[in-house]
């Protein structure tokens, strides 16, 4: 009987040990990665655009878990790359990550992701380093913002990933920042003027990355100016845009201010209303895109403002030239002929 009992006990222990091993193997299946899948992300750029971005950040937001953090992939270059994700549905948004001035808020969803820049000053933007530089009348309450870096966005409404095989998603990039070109010709006495700068009011302070919608409240941007030749001033800077919902009649006034410091130390600023040129359809950025025919994407990337004549006086040299009557900044309002 003792031998039978020992045999029965041994069989019981062996059976229990085998069951324990089986249980461990079952738990190991929880770490199986068969539910992961690969997605090949491809960015499509306008044929006319040769921008060479250094990298693209891509955010995958789980569509069925609205409060979940997005899965982030940083791809080198402008073409894209491969991401490994859990099977499911995702909303996707991407942007170039080689910017220094761009900040983001509303990062909880693709529809709320907003790009903006920090507040700045006329002095910082013009690099004239003169405290107390005047503002154009009516623009004093507008915040001055830092110039944004070139920015591109791409999005995909709903990406469905299954474990059946690898997927490919193509996303077309669209500019979220535009370039403003300002040219003023026939400017006298440039040989006597060492420093120029400028500011433009009524610009957008931010942009929604997915929709391209601009912020409602206007802002001012300040920038440097370059002397070209004997009598021309040129200014180039980036902006998020201006006048949100312009097609619905929502427009802002745009005042250009030019600051000049002459060789004798006198300081002048000139204001002119350039709203008509800013609102001219021929001088505004437009995006034409047919989703059913992606190759039709056309982009007008620049905003051009052309002006003529800026009455810069000849400074006082050996007792000659224009004698200012008051100290500080001298203001001149200039009517703009279209």
Secondary structure, DSSP 8 states (H G I E B T S, - for coil): -HHHHHHHHHHHHHHHHHHHHHHHHHHHGGG--TTEEEEEEEEE--TT-----SEEEEEEEETT-TTS--EEEEEESSSEEEEEEESEEEEEEEEE---SS-EEE-TTSGGG-EEE--B--HHHHHT---TT----TT-TTSEEE------EEEEEEEEEE-TTS-EEEEEE-EES-EEEEEEEEEETTGGGEEEEEEEEEEEESEEETTT--B-SSEEEEEEE-EEETTTEEEEEEEES-B-TTGGGT-----EEEEEEEETTS-EEEEEEE-HHHHH-GGGS--EEEETTEEEEEEE--EEEEEEEEE------BTTBS---SSSSEEEEE-----
